[in-house]
Amino acid sequence: MLSAIHTSLAGLLSAGTRARDAADRIVQATARDAQVVDAATAAAGRRAYGEAVVLGGNGREPGPTKGYNAPVTSPAAASDPADELVHGLVDLSLATHAYKANTAALKTADETLGQLLDDLS
């Protein structure tokens, strides 16, 4: 009986740790995603300014030398933030289910122990 309680408590601690780690992963992915968006916005602003200068100066369409095909590079873009976010959400969901399962097992063990003590008295 005590081993079931011990196992359930260990599972609760493990699920809590997994949930905390998943939440950290989500926050980090969101922060990286914001950095990528900021870098892309800045690059788009630079390109838009380049267009205005070229169109205002000679009235022609800007050519490929103005950076239209240049990729936006950022250290934050090394790993896909969307993938990190999805993995973090999946881990959080798994931690939630593990927490619920361990809570149910602990409740069952407590009820069984209570019934056993009632029967002994």
C-alpha positions in Angstrom: 0.0 0.0 0.0 2.8 2.4 0.9 4.6 1.6 -2.3 1.5 2.7 -4.3 1.5 6.0 -2.4 5.2 6.5 -2.8 5.0 5.8 -6.5 2.1 8.2 -6.9 3.9 11.0 -5.0 7.0 10.4 -7.1 4.9 10.6 -10.3 3.4 13.9 -9.1 6.8 15.4 -8.5 8.0 14.2 -11.9 4.9 15.6 -13.6 5.4 18.9 -11.9 9.0 19.0 -13.1 7.9 18.2 -16.6 5.2 20.9 -16.6 7.8 23.5 -15.3 10.3 22.5 -18.0 7.5 22.6 -20.7 6.5 26.0 -19.6 10.1 27.2 -19.8 10.3 25.8 -23.3 7.2 27.6 -24.3 8.4 30.9 -22.9 11.8 30.6 -24.6 10.2 29.6 -28.0 7.8 32.6 -27.7 10.7 35.0 -27.0 12.7 33.6 -29.9 9.7 34.0 -32.1 9.3 37.6 -31.1 13.0 38.2 -32.0 12.5 36.6 -35.4 9.5 38.8 -36.0 11.4 41.9 -34.9 14.3 41.1 -37.2 11.9 40.5 -40.1 10.0 43.7 -39.5 13.3 45.7 -39.4 14.4 44.1 -42.6 11.1 44.8 -44.3 11.4 48.4 -43.1 14.8 48.7 -44.6 13.6 47.2 -47.9 10.6 49.6 -47.9 12.9 52.5 -47.4 15.1 51.3 -50.2 12.1 51.1 -52.5 11.0 54.7 -51.7 14.5 56.0 -52.4 14.8 54.2 -55.7 11.2 54.9 -56.9 11.5 58.5 -55.8 15.0 59.0 -57.3 14.5 57.6 -60.8 10.9 56.3 -61.0 11.9 52.7 -61.9 11.2 49.5 -60.1 14.0 48.5 -57.7 16.2 45.7 -58.9 17.3 42.5 -57.2 20.4 44.4 -55.8 18.1 46.1 -53.3 17.9 43.0 -51.1 14.5 41.6 -52.0 15.8 38.0 -52.2 18.1 38.3 -49.3 17.1 36.1 -46.4 16.5 37.5 -43.0 19.2 36.1 -40.8 19.1 36.2 -37.1 20.8 34.0 -34.4 17.3 33.4 -33.1 16.2 31.9 -36.4 18.6 28.9 -36.0 15.8 26.6 -34.8 12.2 27.0 -35.7 10.3 28.7 -32.8 7.0 27.1 -33.9 8.5 23.6 -33.5 9.7 24.5 -30.0 6.4 25.9 -29.1 4.5 22.8 -30.3 6.9 20.5 -28.5 6.5 22.6 -25.3 2.7 22.4 -25.6 2.7 18.7 -26.1 5.0 18.2 -23.1 2.7 20.4 -21.0 -0.3 18.3 -22.1 1.5 15.1 -21.3 2.6 16.4 -17.9 -1.1 17.4 -17.2 -2.3 13.9 -18.0 0.5 12.3 -15.9 -0.4 14.6 -13.0 -4.1 13.6 -13.2 -3.3 9.9 -13.4 -1.0 10.1 -10.4 -3.6 12.1 -8.5 -6.2 9.4 -9.2 -3.9 6.6 -8.2 -3.0 8.5 -4.9 -6.7 9.0 -4.2 -7.5 5.4 -4.8 -4.6 4.3 -2.5 -5.9 6.7 0.2 -9.4 5.4 -0.1 -8.2 1.8 0.1 -6.0 2.5 3.1 -9.0 4.3 4.8 -11.3 1.4 4.1 -8.6 -1.0 5.5 -8.3 1.0 8.7 -12.1 1.2 9.1 -12.3 -2.6 8.7 -9.6 -3.1 11.3 -11.3 -0.9 13.9 
